[in-house]
Amino acid sequence: MKKFGFMAVLLFVFILAFPHNGQAAAGSAKIVLDDKELSLSGNAKVENVNGNVMIPLRVVGENLGFDVAWEKKTRTVTIQKDSKVMKLVVGQKTAEVDGKKTSMNIAPILRTDTVIVPIRFVSEEMGLTVYWDNQKKIVNLYTPNFGSGNGDAGTGAGNGTNPDAGSGAAAQVDGISFSDNRLMIAVTGKAKVNDFKMSGPDRIVVDLENTGFSDTFSSASLDQNKTGSLDVNGYPDVSKVRYSLYNSNPSTVRIVIDLNYSKNYKLTNDNGLYIVDLNTSDSGTPSKPGTSGKKIVVIDAGHGDHDPGTTGVTGKKEKDFNLAMALKVGKILEQDSNFEVVLTRSDDTFLELKERAKIANDLKADVFVSIHANSAGSSAATGSETYYQREASKTLANVMHKHLVQATGLKDRGVRYGNFHVIRETKMPAVLLEVGYLSNKNDEAALFSESFQQRVAQGIADGIKEYLGVQ
């Protein structure tokens, strides 16, 4: 899904800020462009549609100097500025930008006299930096050349500072996940780190001083006491991972790994991605990713926690399907000694898009596969699609799609170009799989069938093996 002005990862700041059980709260929000409030009249409102934040395209487009035209017969919106031309069709998730097809998380919606579009599309295609002031309920948009004093959007600096971060926080925790017996902590900014072991009971403690939780993290994953936890299943060394704002002066985030017995570990920092590696021998020497000579495969379960993705016709959530598939693919590949598998998330937690890409890039992974389920305005839409963004990923996309379609048995919707952050910002061959349509009752029933999931997981694993030449 995201240089800087195009970081669509910041979309999730919005998703966190709005309740997911209605549109009224989002509709009362203001939109501010370069510190100037935009006029919203009539049906021009910010809305939350199934966890996707939508904003009125004409209001934003015209204030950015774009010409916005509406063709009623074809239900097409055309926005143009200089040589840049974008065409969007109400009800269709595929848009055309400068002659190239690009996909949106949710299709544009017509609201009487205005069309609303996902904020992700605005941030990616119109070059805006976006963040949410949760105290004042304001959607802040900044153009790349806006000169500033507003701090780093999305990091909690400037006007959008998270009040729960604690005073003096120079760094922000953006995400915490546990996979492959490793705790991964994504941090923006410079933190002072102190790690140590404790007994009675056995645990590993990581303190990050001068650090708070980012808005995106804290809004979704902390309770009123500023504490949270991960349920860690399937790892004999660990019972739970806990985290909290341990101190407010200086602001300190504490993360605790509750162990089932005493265990050695190794803490490393790779450009802000802290890894507590429990894959150690008795001497404490870790099996660091990338040093074993094995192929590193990163499997990304799209969405998670407060971000459910799309919702099926019977209410099933995309995030649950994505996670179930990622766990199954990971389990299959882990049985092959040629692979080292890392999951961006192994439970119902949330990671920003930039952190998903960062995990893969920092590990220098050989391939990156993001798993999703699709949705459309029409319940008749069905089938499987595979997306790539960079030419270097096209061969992987073709191989993966062949196995995906064979495994699903659904309509072949082809290999497509998609400007998604996780397949654009990753440095290795990367694909995004749309396995089927939750908006289609038959697809939805299949996607949540255990036998279907196992068959498709095997197909995805087989595709990865074929591409990497490991049979």
Secondary structure as the mmCIF struct_conf table of DSSP 4:
data_model
#
loop_
_struct_conf.conf_type_id
_struct_conf.id
_struct_conf.beg_label_comp_id
_struct_conf.beg_label_asym_id
_struct_conf.beg_label_seq_id
_struct_conf.end_label_comp_id
_struct_conf.end_label_asym_id
_struct_conf.end_label_seq_id
HELX_RH_3T_P HELX_RH_3T_P1 PHE A 4 PHE A 6
HELX_RH_3T_P HELX_RH_3T_P2 ALA A 8 LEU A 10
HELX_RH_AL_P HELX_RH_AL_P1 LEU A 11 ALA A 17
BEND BEND1 PHE A 18 PHE A 18
BEND BEND2 HIS A 20 ASN A 21
BEND BEND3 GLN A 23 GLN A 23
HELX_RH_AL_P HELX_RH_AL_P2 ALA A 24 GLY A 27
TURN_TY1_P TURN_TY1_P1 SER A 28 SER A 28
STRN STRN1 LYS A 30 LEU A 33
TURN_TY1_P TURN_TY1_P2 ASP A 34 ASP A 35
STRN STRN2 LYS A 36 GLU A 37
HELX_LH_PP_P HELX_LH_PP_P1 LEU A 38 SER A 39
TURN_TY1_P TURN_TY1_P3 GLY A 42 ASN A 43
STRN STRN3 GLU A 47 VAL A 49
TURN_TY1_P TURN_TY1_P4 ASN A 50 GLY A 51
STRN STRN4 ASN A 52 PRO A 56
HELX_RH_AL_P HELX_RH_AL_P3 LEU A 57 ASN A 63
TURN_TY1_P TURN_TY1_P5 LEU A 64 GLY A 65
STRN STRN5 ASP A 67 GLU A 71
TURN_TY1_P TURN_TY1_P6 LYS A 72 ARG A 75
STRN STRN6 THR A 76 LYS A 81
TURN_TY1_P TURN_TY1_P7 ASP A 82 SER A 83
STRN STRN7 LYS A 84 VAL A 89
TURN_TY1_P TURN_TY1_P8 VAL A 90 GLY A 91
BEND BEND4 LYS A 93 LYS A 93
STRN STRN8 THR A 94 VAL A 97
TURN_TY1_P TURN_TY1_P9 ASP A 98 GLY A 99
STRN STRN9 LYS A 100 SER A 103
BEND BEND5 ASN A 105 ILE A 106
STRN STRN10 ILE A 109 ARG A 111
TURN_TY1_P TURN_TY1_P10 THR A 112 ASP A 113
STRN STRN11 THR A 114 PRO A 118
HELX_RH_AL_P HELX_RH_AL_P4 ILE A 119 GLU A 125
BEND BEND6 MET A 126 MET A 126
STRN STRN12 THR A 129 ASP A 133
TURN_TY1_P TURN_TY1_P11 ASN A 134 LYS A 137
STRN STRN13 ILE A 138 TYR A 142
TURN_TY1_P TURN_TY1_P12 PRO A 144 ASN A 145
BEND BEND7 GLY A 149 ASN A 150
TURN_TY1_P TURN_TY1_P13 ALA A 153 GLY A 156
HELX_RH_3T_P HELX_RH_3T_P3 GLY A 158 GLY A 160
HELX_RH_3T_P HELX_RH_3T_P4 PRO A 163 ALA A 165
TURN_TY1_P TURN_TY1_P14 SER A 167 GLY A 168
STRN STRN14 ALA A 171 SER A 179
TURN_TY1_P TURN_TY1_P15 ASP A 180 ASN A 181
STRN STRN15 ARG A 182 THR A 188
BEND BEND8 GLY A 189 GLY A 189
STRN STRN16 LYS A 192 MET A 198
TURN_TY1_P TURN_TY1_P16 SER A 199 ASP A 202
STRN STRN17 ARG A 203 GLU A 209
TURN_TY1_P TURN_TY1_P17 ASN A 210 ASN A 210
STRN STRN18 THR A 211 PHE A 213
HELX_RH_AL_P HELX_RH_AL_P5 ASP A 215 SER A 221
TURN_TY1_P TURN_TY1_P18 GLN A 224 ASN A 225
BEND BEND9 LYS A 226 LYS A 226
STRN STRN19 THR A 227 ASP A 231
BEND BEND10 GLY A 234 GLY A 234
TURN_TY1_P TURN_TY1_P19 PRO A 236 ASP A 237
STRN STRN20 VAL A 238 SER A 248
TURN_TY1_P TURN_TY1_P20 ASN A 249 PRO A 250
STRN STRN21 SER A 251 LEU A 259
BEND BEND11 ASN A 260 TYR A 261
STRN STRN22 LYS A 266 ASP A 270
TURN_TY1_P TURN_TY1_P21 ASN A 271 GLY A 272
STRN STRN23 LEU A 273 ASP A 277
STRN STRN24 THR A 280 THR A 280
TURN_TY1_P TURN_TY1_P22 ASP A 282 SER A 283
STRN STRN25 PRO A 286 PRO A 286
TURN_TY1_P TURN_TY1_P23 PRO A 289 GLY A 290
BEND BEND12 THR A 291 GLY A 293
HELX_LH_PP_P HELX_LH_PP_P2 LYS A 294 LYS A 294
STRN STRN26 LYS A 295 ALA A 301
STRN STRN27 GLY A 304 GLY A 304
TURN_TY1_P TURN_TY1_P24 ASP A 305 HIS A 306
STRN STRN28 ASP A 307 ASP A 307
STRN STRN29 THR A 311 THR A 311
TURN_TY1_P TURN_TY1_P25 VAL A 313 THR A 314
BEND BEND13 GLY A 315 GLY A 315
STRN STRN30 LYS A 317 LYS A 317
HELX_RH_AL_P HELX_RH_AL_P6 GLU A 318 GLU A 334
TURN_TY1_P TURN_TY1_P26 GLN A 335 GLN A 335
BEND BEND14 ASP A 336 ASP A 336
TURN_TY1_P TURN_TY1_P27 SER A 337 ASN A 338
STRN STRN31 PHE A 339 LEU A 343
BEND BEND15 THR A 344 THR A 344
BEND BEND16 SER A 346 ASP A 348
HELX_RH_AL_P HELX_RH_AL_P7 LEU A 353 ASP A 362
TURN_TY1_P TURN_TY1_P28 LEU A 363 LYS A 364
BEND BEND17 ASP A 366 ASP A 366
STRN STRN32 VAL A 367 ASN A 374
BEND BEND18 GLY A 377 SER A 378
TURN_TY1_P TURN_TY1_P29 SER A 379 ALA A 380
STRN STRN33 SER A 384 TYR A 388
BEND BEND19 ARG A 390 ARG A 390
HELX_RH_3T_P HELX_RH_3T_P5 GLU A 391 SER A 393
HELX_RH_AL_P HELX_RH_AL_P8 LYS A 394 THR A 408
BEND BEND20 LEU A 410 LEU A 410
STRN STRN34 ASP A 412 TYR A 417
HELX_RH_AL_P HELX_RH_AL_P9 HIS A 421 ARG A 424
BEND BEND21 GLU A 425 GLU A 425
BEND BEND22 LYS A 427 MET A 428
STRN STRN35 ALA A 430 TYR A 437
TURN_TY1_P TURN_TY1_P30 LEU A 438 SER A 439
BEND BEND23 ASN A 440 ASN A 440
HELX_RH_AL_P HELX_RH_AL_P10 LYS A 441 LEU A 447
TURN_TY1_P TURN_TY1_P31 PHE A 448 PHE A 448
HELX_RH_AL_P HELX_RH_AL_P11 GLU A 450 LEU A 468
TURN_TY1_P TURN_TY1_P32 GLY A 469 GLY A 469
#
